[in-house]
């Protein structure tokens, strides 16, 4: 059980990281060019968003399972709680961004660039907090 959860957790990290880096590079290329992605690329961005959200949800599910298996619950230490806060920020930004993108696609309009930029910045901050706090939480 533990090995299976760890493998799923690591694959979710891989997918979430790949989606984040890939989407950021592609979106910044369009922004620099001053162009709006064509509809088929917009659909690909939406799919990447769903994959990223699914990966984040998988991280939460497997992470909670591992915490209970290995440590008997979520009360590991203060740094772990900071990690959970960072992960919650990432989940919230991803969920809100996916809802906004879905609504924009349905309305056949581009997403709000300023909102999406803020969500990306918020997500990056959450990722940084989660990674730093995880390093501290599990270094003992």
Wavefront OBJ file of the C-alpha trace (Angstrom):
o trace
v 0.000 0.000 0.000
v 2.736 2.459 1.004
v 4.798 1.795 -2.136
v 1.745 2.205 -4.360
v 0.846 5.535 -2.741
v 4.428 6.761 -3.089
v 4.564 5.788 -6.774
v 1.271 7.596 -7.469
v 2.491 10.585 -5.454
v 5.734 10.797 -7.444
v 3.939 10.463 -10.794
v 1.541 13.223 -9.735
v 4.533 15.450 -8.903
v 5.988 14.678 -12.337
v 2.745 15.504 -14.170
v 1.993 18.633 -12.133
v 5.520 19.945 -12.650
v 5.530 19.152 -16.356
v 2.185 20.840 -16.904
v 3.295 23.899 -14.953
v 6.584 24.330 -16.806
v 5.208 23.459 -20.241
v 2.142 25.664 -19.992
v 4.149 28.590 -18.652
v 6.660 28.401 -21.497
v 3.937 28.146 -24.146
v 1.807 30.923 -22.674
v 4.760 33.278 -22.274
v 5.692 32.697 -25.938
v 2.227 33.856 -27.005
v 2.348 36.832 -24.627
v 5.770 37.918 -25.942
v 4.531 37.611 -29.510
v 1.417 39.613 -28.615
v -0.802 36.902 -30.064
v -3.811 34.995 -28.850
v -3.444 31.229 -29.171
v -5.628 29.662 -31.876
v -8.649 27.650 -30.688
v -6.939 24.249 -30.944
v -4.053 25.494 -28.781
v -6.568 26.966 -26.327
v -8.158 23.536 -26.062
v -4.723 22.027 -25.424
v -4.134 24.591 -22.651
v -7.478 23.617 -21.126
v -6.543 19.918 -21.247
v -3.215 20.711 -19.592
v -5.111 22.607 -16.902
v -7.331 19.602 -16.218
v -4.299 17.295 -16.093
v -2.593 19.680 -13.670
v -5.672 19.891 -11.457
v -6.026 16.105 -11.483
v -2.367 15.773 -10.538
v -2.772 18.214 -7.657
v -5.835 16.339 -6.387
v -3.872 13.076 -6.658
v -1.046 14.679 -4.639
v -3.521 15.614 -1.910
v -5.153 12.172 -1.775
v -1.900 10.210 -1.807
v -0.197 12.697 0.530
v -2.932 12.421 3.137
v -2.823 8.638 2.818
v 0.956 8.584 3.249
v 0.827 10.941 6.242
v -1.643 8.636 7.962
v 0.296 5.478 7.075
v 3.740 6.785 8.004
v 3.049 9.329 10.755
v -0.389 8.455 12.080
v -2.023 11.658 10.810
v -1.427 15.192 9.606
v -0.034 16.520 12.911
v 3.579 15.948 11.896
v 5.133 19.347 12.712
v 4.739 23.079 12.052
v 6.703 22.949 8.808
v 4.348 20.249 7.526
v 1.410 22.546 8.227
v 3.175 25.282 6.226
v 3.598 22.722 3.413
v -0.136 22.007 3.550
v -0.846 25.742 3.362
v 1.339 26.056 0.263
v -0.359 23.031 -1.284
v -3.791 24.510 -0.478
v -2.811 27.750 -2.225
v -1.730 25.779 -5.306
v -4.968 23.762 -5.280
v -7.105 26.885 -4.918
v -5.291 28.756 -7.696
v -5.511 25.743 -10.015
v -9.173 25.128 -9.289
v -10.111 28.788 -9.744
v -8.017 29.043 -12.933
v -9.641 25.932 -14.395
v -13.126 27.228 -13.628
v -12.271 30.586 -15.219
v -10.744 28.931 -18.315
v -13.745 26.636 -18.703
v -16.116 29.612 -18.521
v -14.041 31.557 -21.042
v -14.015 28.616 -23.447
v -17.788 28.189 -23.163
v -18.287 31.904 -23.831
v -15.763 31.735 -26.716
v -13.689 34.572 -25.296
v -10.099 34.714 -24.132
v -9.462 34.323 -20.400
v -8.806 37.414 -18.314
v -5.036 37.826 -18.720
v -4.589 39.899 -15.542
v -6.488 37.352 -13.443
v -4.576 34.431 -14.915
v -1.256 36.219 -14.277
v -2.197 36.722 -10.616
v -3.260 33.095 -10.285
v 0.052 31.928 -11.789
v 1.984 34.139 -9.363
v -0.104 32.865 -6.454
v 0.458 29.268 -7.563
v 4.217 29.798 -7.845
v 4.298 31.243 -4.342
v 2.332 28.256 -3.063
v 4.702 25.843 -4.792
v 7.733 27.601 -3.302
v 6.199 27.520 0.183
v 5.251 23.841 -0.160
v 8.696 22.769 -1.391
v 10.655 24.757 1.186
v 8.379 23.657 4.024
v 8.546 20.010 2.880
v 12.336 20.165 2.926
v 12.212 21.453 6.500
v 9.405 19.135 7.639
v 11.099 15.952 6.456
v 14.724 16.856 7.230
v 14.614 15.648 10.824
l 1 2 3 4 5 6 7 8 9 10 11 12 13 14 15 16 17 18 19 20 21 22 23 24 25 26 27 28 29 30 31 32 33 34 35 36 37 38 39 40 41 42 43 44 45 46 47 48 49 50 51 52 53 54 55 56 57 58 59 60 61 62 63 64 65 66 67 68 69 70 71 72 73 74 75 76 77 78 79 80 81 82 83 84 85 86 87 88 89 90 91 92 93 94 95 96 97 98 99 100 101 102 103 104 105 106 107 108 109 110 111 112 113 114 115 116 117 118 119 120 121 122 123 124 125 126 127 128 129 130 131 132 133 134 135 136 137 138 139 140
